[in-house]
Amino acid sequence: METKQEISFDILKKYGSKWAILVAMRIDFEKKGIKLPGDIDSTLKTTRIEITSGCYSICEIDCALNTVEGQMISSGSILGDAYLDPWVDLLALSMKGELTYEKIINIPALEPVKSSCGFLKCSC
C-alpha cells in the first residue's frame, strides 16, 4: 500500500513531466512563429515553482496546466493533426506516469531548457 507521500511524489512526477512537455511545445511553437496568449509563459513559470516547491494545490496545478495545454493546442491547430498528435501522445504518457526522465531528456525541443534554462531566464 502506497503512503500519502509516495502518492504525492507520483503526482508531482506526472505534473513535472507534463510541464516539461508544455515547455517544449511552447519553445517549438515559438520557432514556428505561432503566437500564444501572453499569460502562458507566466503560468508555466509559476506552475514550475509550485511543482518544485511542493507548496501546491493539485487542483490548481491541474487547472493551470490544462488551461495552458488547451490554449496551446488551439493555437497550434493551424499546423494540423500530424504535427500536434505526437505532442498530445507525450502529454497523455506524462499523465499516465509512463514518461520517464530518460524519455524527457531526449526530446529535442527541451534542449534549451535543460542546457541553459533559456526559457526560465534563470542563472544556472
VMD Tcl script that builds the backbone (N, CA, C; Angstrom):
set m [mol new atoms 372]
animate dup $m
set s [atomselect $m all]
$s set {name element resname resid chain x y z} {
  {N N MET 1 A 0.835 -1.176 0.000}
  {CA C MET 1 A 0.000 0.000 0.000}
  {C C MET 1 A 0.888 1.251 0.000}
  {N N GLU 2 A 0.592 2.166 -0.930}
  {CA C GLU 2 A 1.379 3.384 -1.029}
  {C C GLU 2 A 1.031 4.356 0.098}
  {N N THR 3 A 2.045 5.059 0.535}
  {CA C THR 3 A 1.813 6.082 1.549}
  {C C THR 3 A 1.368 7.371 0.856}
  {N N LYS 4 A 0.888 8.296 1.661}
  {CA C LYS 4 A 0.455 9.591 1.126}
  {C C LYS 4 A 1.625 10.308 0.455}
  {N N GLN 5 A 2.826 10.205 1.018}
  {CA C GLN 5 A 3.998 10.845 0.443}
  {C C GLN 5 A 4.364 10.231 -0.904}
  {N N GLU 6 A 4.246 8.912 -1.019}
  {CA C GLU 6 A 4.548 8.256 -2.286}
  {C C GLU 6 A 3.554 8.673 -3.355}
  {N N ILE 7 A 2.298 8.772 -2.995}
  {CA C ILE 7 A 1.265 9.202 -3.932}
  {C C ILE 7 A 1.523 10.639 -4.360}
  {N N SER 8 A 1.858 11.508 -3.405}
  {CA C SER 8 A 2.146 12.908 -3.721}
  {C C SER 8 A 3.340 13.025 -4.658}
  {N N PHE 9 A 4.392 12.246 -4.421}
  {CA C PHE 9 A 5.568 12.286 -5.275}
  {C C PHE 9 A 5.227 11.810 -6.684}
  {N N ASP 10 A 4.410 10.777 -6.786}
  {CA C ASP 10 A 3.990 10.261 -8.084}
  {C C ASP 10 A 3.220 11.339 -8.854}
  {N N ILE 11 A 2.358 12.042 -8.169}
  {CA C ILE 11 A 1.593 13.114 -8.804}
  {C C ILE 11 A 2.526 14.235 -9.248}
  {N N LEU 12 A 3.481 14.588 -8.402}
  {CA C LEU 12 A 4.449 15.626 -8.769}
  {C C LEU 12 A 5.255 15.232 -10.009}
  {N N LYS 13 A 5.643 13.960 -10.107}
  {CA C LYS 13 A 6.378 13.498 -11.280}
  {C C LYS 13 A 5.519 13.642 -12.536}
  {N N LYS 14 A 4.253 13.302 -12.427}
  {CA C LYS 14 A 3.355 13.413 -13.588}
  {C C LYS 14 A 3.208 14.860 -14.021}
  {N N TYR 15 A 2.947 15.747 -13.065}
  {CA C TYR 15 A 2.784 17.151 -13.413}
  {C C TYR 15 A 4.097 17.768 -13.876}
  {N N GLY 16 A 5.197 17.344 -13.291}
  {CA C GLY 16 A 6.500 17.835 -13.734}
  {C C GLY 16 A 6.785 17.443 -15.173}
  {N N SER 17 A 6.464 16.221 -15.541}
  {CA C SER 17 A 6.705 15.793 -16.917}
  {C C SER 17 A 5.733 16.480 -17.873}
  {N N LYS 18 A 4.505 16.697 -17.435}
  {CA C LYS 18 A 3.550 17.420 -18.283}
  {C C LYS 18 A 4.045 18.849 -18.490}
  {N N TRP 19 A 4.544 19.463 -17.422}
  {CA C TRP 19 A 5.086 20.813 -17.532}
  {C C TRP 19 A 6.232 20.835 -18.552}
  {N N ALA 20 A 7.126 19.861 -18.489}
  {CA C ALA 20 A 8.271 19.806 -19.407}
  {C C ALA 20 A 7.808 19.696 -20.855}
  {N N ILE 21 A 6.804 18.891 -21.110}
  {CA C ILE 21 A 6.275 18.744 -22.470}
  {C C ILE 21 A 5.672 20.059 -22.945}
  {N N LEU 22 A 4.915 20.721 -22.078}
  {CA C LEU 22 A 4.306 22.001 -22.452}
  {C C LEU 22 A 5.375 23.057 -22.743}
  {N N VAL 23 A 6.459 23.060 -21.986}
  {CA C VAL 23 A 7.553 23.996 -22.252}
  {C C VAL 23 A 8.189 23.674 -23.603}
  {N N ALA 24 A 8.395 22.398 -23.886}
  {CA C ALA 24 A 8.959 22.002 -25.176}
  {C C ALA 24 A 8.041 22.440 -26.310}
  {N N MET 25 A 6.738 22.258 -26.123}
  {CA C MET 25 A 5.777 22.709 -27.138}
  {C C MET 25 A 5.873 24.218 -27.334}
  {N N ARG 26 A 5.935 24.944 -26.233}
  {CA C ARG 26 A 5.986 26.404 -26.284}
  {C C ARG 26 A 7.226 26.871 -27.057}
  {N N ILE 27 A 8.366 26.236 -26.797}
  {CA C ILE 27 A 9.603 26.589 -27.492}
  {C C ILE 27 A 9.482 26.268 -28.980}
  {N N ASP 28 A 8.917 25.108 -29.297}
  {CA C ASP 28 A 8.759 24.713 -30.687}
  {C C ASP 28 A 7.769 25.627 -31.408}
  {N N PHE 29 A 6.694 25.996 -30.737}
  {CA C PHE 29 A 5.718 26.914 -31.330}
  {C C PHE 29 A 6.382 28.245 -31.664}
  {N N GLU 30 A 7.207 28.729 -30.748}
  {CA C GLU 30 A 7.881 29.999 -30.968}
  {C C GLU 30 A 8.773 29.915 -32.207}
  {N N LYS 31 A 9.485 28.802 -32.365}
  {CA C LYS 31 A 10.344 28.613 -33.536}
  {C C LYS 31 A 9.536 28.604 -34.824}
  {N N LYS 32 A 8.299 28.129 -34.732}
  {CA C LYS 32 A 7.442 28.045 -35.907}
  {C C LYS 32 A 6.624 29.319 -36.116}
  {N N GLY 33 A 6.824 30.316 -35.246}
  {CA C GLY 33 A 6.148 31.593 -35.403}
  {C C GLY 33 A 4.702 31.618 -34.936}
  {N N ILE 34 A 4.320 30.646 -34.125}
  {CA C ILE 34 A 2.944 30.598 -33.643}
  {C C ILE 34 A 2.801 31.524 -32.441}
  {N N LYS 35 A 1.845 32.423 -32.529}
  {CA C LYS 35 A 1.570 33.365 -31.430}
  {C C LYS 35 A 0.763 32.658 -30.351}
  {N N LEU 36 A 1.188 32.846 -29.106}
  {CA C LEU 36 A 0.492 32.261 -27.962}
  {C C LEU 36 A 0.001 33.381 -27.055}
  {N N PRO 37 A -1.069 33.129 -26.308}
  {CA C PRO 37 A -1.534 34.143 -25.356}
  {C C PRO 37 A -0.415 34.533 -24.399}
  {N N GLY 38 A -0.363 35.797 -24.020}
  {CA C GLY 38 A 0.718 36.332 -23.209}
  {C C GLY 38 A 0.877 35.728 -21.837}
  {N N ASP 39 A -0.187 35.147 -21.284}
  {CA C ASP 39 A -0.098 34.619 -19.921}
  {C C ASP 39 A 0.469 33.204 -19.845}
  {N N ILE 40 A 0.721 32.580 -20.970}
  {CA C ILE 40 A 1.227 31.203 -20.956}
  {C C ILE 40 A 2.592 31.122 -20.275}
  {N N ASP 41 A 3.498 32.017 -20.616}
  {CA C ASP 41 A 4.831 31.973 -20.012}
  {C C ASP 41 A 4.767 32.162 -18.501}
  {N N SER 42 A 4.001 33.134 -18.060}
  {CA C SER 42 A 3.927 33.374 -16.608}
  {C C SER 42 A 3.243 32.210 -15.899}
  {N N THR 43 A 2.256 31.602 -16.528}
  {CA C THR 43 A 1.597 30.445 -15.930}
  {C C THR 43 A 2.567 29.274 -15.818}
  {N N LEU 44 A 3.354 29.044 -16.864}
  {CA C LEU 44 A 4.327 27.948 -16.819}
  {C C LEU 44 A 5.391 28.199 -15.763}
  {N N LYS 45 A 5.860 29.426 -15.652}
  {CA C LYS 45 A 6.871 29.738 -14.646}
  {C C LYS 45 A 6.330 29.556 -13.236}
  {N N THR 46 A 5.133 30.064 -12.991}
  {CA C THR 46 A 4.509 29.937 -11.670}
  {C C THR 46 A 4.244 28.475 -11.332}
  {N N THR 47 A 3.759 27.741 -12.287}
  {CA C THR 47 A 3.447 26.329 -12.057}
  {C C THR 47 A 4.710 25.536 -11.763}
  {N N ARG 48 A 5.806 25.864 -12.427}
  {CA C ARG 48 A 7.077 25.185 -12.146}
  {C C ARG 48 A 7.490 25.419 -10.697}
  {N N ILE 49 A 7.357 26.637 -10.235}
  {CA C ILE 49 A 7.709 26.959 -8.849}
  {C C ILE 49 A 6.827 26.167 -7.888}
  {N N GLU 50 A 5.545 26.096 -8.179}
  {CA C GLU 50 A 4.626 25.356 -7.316}
  {C C GLU 50 A 4.983 23.875 -7.272}
  {N N ILE 51 A 5.282 23.308 -8.435}
  {CA C ILE 51 A 5.617 21.880 -8.502}
  {C C ILE 51 A 6.914 21.591 -7.753}
  {N N THR 52 A 7.948 22.381 -8.006}
  {CA C THR 52 A 9.245 22.099 -7.383}
  {C C THR 52 A 9.278 22.415 -5.902}
  {N N SER 53 A 8.458 23.351 -5.469}
  {CA C SER 53 A 8.465 23.718 -4.046}
  {C C SER 53 A 7.687 22.723 -3.191}
  {N N GLY 54 A 6.749 22.034 -3.819}
  {CA C GLY 54 A 5.893 21.140 -3.049}
  {C C GLY 54 A 4.746 21.886 -2.387}
  {N N CYS 55 A 4.746 23.206 -2.509}
  {CA C CYS 55 A 3.657 24.032 -1.955}
  {C C CYS 55 A 2.644 24.246 -3.073}
  {N N TYR 56 A 1.738 23.341 -3.171}
  {CA C TYR 56 A 0.835 23.379 -4.309}
  {C C TYR 56 A -0.519 22.797 -3.941}
  {N N SER 57 A -1.466 23.145 -4.747}
  {CA C SER 57 A -2.765 22.513 -4.719}
  {C C SER 57 A -2.849 21.711 -6.012}
  {N N ILE 58 A -3.057 20.429 -5.911}
  {CA C ILE 58 A -3.137 19.585 -7.100}
  {C C ILE 58 A -4.186 20.120 -8.059}
  {N N CYS 59 A -5.284 20.564 -7.515}
  {CA C CYS 59 A -6.368 21.099 -8.337}
  {C C CYS 59 A -5.902 22.326 -9.114}
  {N N GLU 60 A -5.174 23.230 -8.456}
  {CA C GLU 60 A -4.705 24.446 -9.120}
  {C C GLU 60 A -3.671 24.139 -10.198}
  {N N ILE 61 A -2.747 23.235 -9.893}
  {CA C ILE 61 A -1.736 22.866 -10.889}
  {C C ILE 61 A -2.398 22.200 -12.083}
  {N N ASP 62 A -3.302 21.294 -11.820}
  {CA C ASP 62 A -4.019 20.612 -12.887}
  {C C ASP 62 A -4.760 21.618 -13.760}
  {N N CYS 63 A -5.454 22.531 -13.129}
  {CA C CYS 63 A -6.215 23.545 -13.858}
  {C C CYS 63 A -5.284 24.418 -14.695}
  {N N ALA 64 A -4.186 24.871 -14.103}
  {CA C ALA 64 A -3.251 25.737 -14.819}
  {C C ALA 64 A -2.647 25.026 -16.035}
  {N N LEU 65 A -2.176 23.793 -15.832}
  {CA C LEU 65 A -1.554 23.066 -16.937}
  {C C LEU 65 A -2.571 22.689 -18.006}
  {N N ASN 66 A -3.789 22.340 -17.609}
  {CA C ASN 66 A -4.825 22.027 -18.586}
  {C C ASN 66 A -5.220 23.258 -19.396}
  {N N THR 67 A -5.246 24.422 -18.746}
  {CA C THR 67 A -5.558 25.658 -19.458}
  {C C THR 67 A -4.476 25.966 -20.485}
  {N N VAL 68 A -3.215 25.863 -20.071}
  {CA C VAL 68 A -2.097 26.089 -20.992}
  {C C VAL 68 A -2.168 25.091 -22.146}
  {N N GLU 69 A -2.399 23.827 -21.823}
  {CA C GLU 69 A -2.491 22.795 -22.867}
  {C C GLU 69 A -3.583 23.139 -23.872}
  {N N GLY 70 A -4.748 23.521 -23.386}
  {CA C GLY 70 A -5.855 23.865 -24.281}
  {C C GLY 70 A -5.530 25.052 -25.170}
  {N N GLN 71 A -4.924 26.080 -24.586}
  {CA C GLN 71 A -4.547 27.261 -25.366}
  {C C GLN 71 A -3.515 26.902 -26.430}
  {N N MET 72 A -2.563 26.068 -26.052}
  {CA C MET 72 A -1.509 25.720 -26.995}
  {C C MET 72 A -2.032 24.835 -28.129}
  {N N ILE 73 A -2.852 23.881 -27.790}
  {CA C ILE 73 A -3.399 23.004 -28.835}
  {C C ILE 73 A -4.284 23.805 -29.780}
  {N N SER 74 A -5.059 24.720 -29.216}
  {CA C SER 74 A -5.896 25.584 -30.051}
  {C C SER 74 A -5.037 26.435 -30.983}
  {N N SER 75 A -3.987 27.041 -30.442}
  {CA C SER 75 A -3.096 27.880 -31.253}
  {C C SER 75 A -2.330 27.059 -32.280}
  {N N GLY 76 A -1.923 25.855 -31.904}
  {CA C GLY 76 A -1.133 25.012 -32.793}
  {C C GLY 76 A -1.946 24.244 -33.816}
  {N N SER 77 A -3.260 24.335 -33.722}
  {CA C SER 77 A -4.110 23.576 -34.642}
  {C C SER 77 A -3.897 23.986 -36.098}
  {N N ILE 78 A -3.368 25.187 -36.318}
  {CA C ILE 78 A -3.109 25.610 -37.700}
  {C C ILE 78 A -2.025 24.764 -38.358}
  {N N LEU 79 A -1.227 24.063 -37.545}
  {CA C LEU 79 A -0.179 23.196 -38.098}
  {C C LEU 79 A -0.691 21.798 -38.436}
  {N N GLY 80 A -1.905 21.490 -38.006}
  {CA C GLY 80 A -2.526 20.218 -38.353}
  {C C GLY 80 A -2.287 19.099 -37.343}
  {N N ASP 81 A -3.083 18.061 -37.499}
  {CA C ASP 81 A -3.029 16.914 -36.596}
  {C C ASP 81 A -1.701 16.173 -36.640}
  {N N ALA 82 A -1.096 16.090 -37.808}
  {CA C ALA 82 A 0.175 15.357 -37.927}
  {C C ALA 82 A 1.250 15.997 -37.057}
  {N N TYR 83 A 1.185 17.312 -36.883}
  {CA C TYR 83 A 2.139 17.998 -36.011}
  {C C TYR 83 A 1.753 17.839 -34.548}
  {N N LEU 84 A 0.473 18.011 -34.234}
  {CA C LEU 84 A 0.027 18.010 -32.844}
  {C C LEU 84 A -0.058 16.620 -32.214}
  {N N ASP 85 A -0.372 15.607 -32.990}
  {CA C ASP 85 A -0.578 14.267 -32.423}
  {C C ASP 85 A 0.591 13.749 -31.574}
  {N N PRO 86 A 1.843 13.888 -32.026}
  {CA C PRO 86 A 2.947 13.420 -31.165}
  {C C PRO 86 A 3.006 14.171 -29.835}
  {N N TRP 87 A 2.705 15.459 -29.842}
  {CA C TRP 87 A 2.681 16.234 -28.594}
  {C C TRP 87 A 1.575 15.742 -27.674}
  {N N VAL 88 A 0.407 15.517 -28.243}
  {CA C VAL 88 A -0.726 15.028 -27.451}
  {C C VAL 88 A -0.400 13.659 -26.863}
  {N N ASP 89 A 0.258 12.816 -27.645}
  {CA C ASP 89 A 0.669 11.492 -27.148}
  {C C ASP 89 A 1.632 11.622 -25.966}
  {N N LEU 90 A 2.596 12.543 -26.070}
  {CA C LEU 90 A 3.541 12.754 -24.968}
  {C C LEU 90 A 2.829 13.268 -23.717}
  {N N LEU 91 A 1.874 14.158 -23.898}
  {CA C LEU 91 A 1.115 14.677 -22.753}
  {C C LEU 91 A 0.327 13.553 -22.081}
  {N N ALA 92 A -0.260 12.684 -22.887}
  {CA C ALA 92 A -1.011 11.558 -22.326}
  {C C ALA 92 A -0.084 10.618 -21.560}
  {N N LEU 93 A 1.079 10.323 -22.129}
  {CA C LEU 93 A 2.053 9.468 -21.443}
  {C C LEU 93 A 2.494 10.085 -20.119}
  {N N SER 94 A 2.670 11.397 -20.108}
  {CA C SER 94 A 3.120 12.053 -18.882}
  {C C SER 94 A 2.099 11.871 -17.762}
  {N N MET 95 A 0.833 12.012 -18.062}
  {CA C MET 95 A -0.183 11.915 -17.014}
  {C C MET 95 A -0.509 10.473 -16.643}
  {N N LYS 96 A -0.081 9.539 -17.472}
  {CA C LYS 96 A -0.211 8.124 -17.112}
  {C C LYS 96 A 0.980 7.675 -16.264}
  {N N GLY 97 A 1.969 8.557 -16.158}
  {CA C GLY 97 A 3.180 8.206 -15.414}
  {C C GLY 97 A 4.122 7.328 -16.211}
  {N N GLU 98 A 3.942 7.289 -17.521}
  {CA C GLU 98 A 4.746 6.429 -18.378}
  {C C GLU 98 A 5.874 7.167 -19.085}
  {N N LEU 99 A 6.026 8.436 -18.786}
  {CA C LEU 99 A 7.074 9.217 -19.416}
  {C C LEU 99 A 8.234 9.336 -18.443}
  {N N THR 100 A 9.300 8.651 -18.748}
  {CA C THR 100 A 10.450 8.609 -17.849}
  {C C THR 100 A 11.364 9.805 -18.083}
  {N N TYR 101 A 12.242 10.032 -17.134}
  {CA C TYR 101 A 13.240 11.096 -17.249}
  {C C TYR 101 A 14.068 10.906 -18.518}
  {N N GLU 102 A 14.438 9.676 -18.797}
  {CA C GLU 102 A 15.258 9.378 -19.973}
  {C C GLU 102 A 14.531 9.783 -21.252}
  {N N LYS 103 A 13.228 9.539 -21.312}
  {CA C LYS 103 A 12.467 9.936 -22.494}
  {C C LYS 103 A 12.365 11.453 -22.588}
  {N N ILE 104 A 12.168 12.102 -21.449}
  {CA C ILE 104 A 12.015 13.557 -21.445}
  {C C ILE 104 A 13.299 14.244 -21.921}
  {N N ILE 105 A 14.454 13.792 -21.425}
  {CA C ILE 105 A 15.692 14.479 -21.796}
  {C C ILE 105 A 16.076 14.243 -23.253}
  {N N ASN 106 A 15.436 13.279 -23.895}
  {CA C ASN 106 A 15.713 13.025 -25.308}
  {C C ASN 106 A 14.757 13.750 -26.250}
  {N N ILE 107 A 13.932 14.655 -25.711}
  {CA C ILE 107 A 13.041 15.449 -26.557}
  {C C ILE 107 A 13.854 16.643 -27.061}
  {N N PRO 108 A 14.125 16.700 -28.365}
  {CA C PRO 108 A 14.986 17.763 -28.893}
  {C C PRO 108 A 14.536 19.176 -28.511}
  {N N ALA 109 A 13.246 19.420 -28.462}
  {CA C ALA 109 A 12.753 20.767 -28.153}
  {C C ALA 109 A 13.078 21.190 -26.726}
  {N N LEU 110 A 13.408 20.238 -25.855}
  {CA C LEU 110 A 13.737 20.584 -24.480}
  {C C LEU 110 A 15.211 20.937 -24.287}
  {N N GLU 111 A 16.004 20.815 -25.311}
  {CA C GLU 111 A 17.434 21.117 -25.199}
  {C C GLU 111 A 17.703 22.508 -24.614}
  {N N PRO 112 A 17.015 23.564 -25.076}
  {CA C PRO 112 A 17.289 24.889 -24.482}
  {C C PRO 112 A 16.945 24.960 -22.993}
  {N N VAL 113 A 15.966 24.225 -22.565}
  {CA C VAL 113 A 15.556 24.246 -21.160}
  {C C VAL 113 A 16.581 23.537 -20.301}
  {N N LYS 114 A 16.997 22.341 -20.709}
  {CA C LYS 114 A 17.897 21.570 -19.855}
  {C C LYS 114 A 19.334 22.067 -19.921}
  {N N SER 115 A 19.725 22.709 -21.031}
  {CA C SER 115 A 21.120 23.101 -21.149}
  {C C SER 115 A 21.414 24.511 -20.668}
  {N N SER 116 A 20.459 25.423 -20.831}
  {CA C SER 116 A 20.783 26.800 -20.472}
  {C C SER 116 A 19.691 27.490 -19.679}
  {N N CYS 117 A 18.624 26.803 -19.380}
  {CA C CYS 117 A 17.499 27.406 -18.686}
  {C C CYS 117 A 16.987 28.633 -19.415}
  {N N GLY 118 A 17.152 28.671 -20.720}
  {CA C GLY 118 A 16.757 29.834 -21.504}
  {C C GLY 118 A 15.310 30.229 -21.341}
  {N N PHE 119 A 14.445 29.268 -21.233}
  {CA C PHE 119 A 13.020 29.599 -21.092}
  {C C PHE 119 A 12.740 30.286 -19.786}
  {N N LEU 120 A 13.370 29.820 -18.718}
  {CA C LEU 120 A 13.059 30.342 -17.396}
  {C C LEU 120 A 13.877 31.569 -17.024}
  {N N LYS 121 A 14.867 31.927 -17.824}
  {CA C LYS 121 A 15.711 33.091 -17.560}
  {C C LYS 121 A 16.342 33.019 -16.179}
  {N N CYS 122 A 16.788 31.824 -15.797}
  {CA C CYS 122 A 17.426 31.670 -14.501}
  {C C CYS 122 A 18.939 31.799 -14.667}
  {N N SER 123 A 19.644 31.750 -13.573}
  {CA C SER 123 A 21.097 31.855 -13.658}
  {C C SER 123 A 21.734 30.565 -13.156}
  {N N CYS 124 A 21.649 29.529 -13.969}
  {CA C CYS 124 A 22.202 28.226 -13.600}
  {C C CYS 124 A 23.706 28.297 -13.494}
}
mol reanalyze $m
mol bondsrecalc $m
mol representation Tube
mol addrep $m
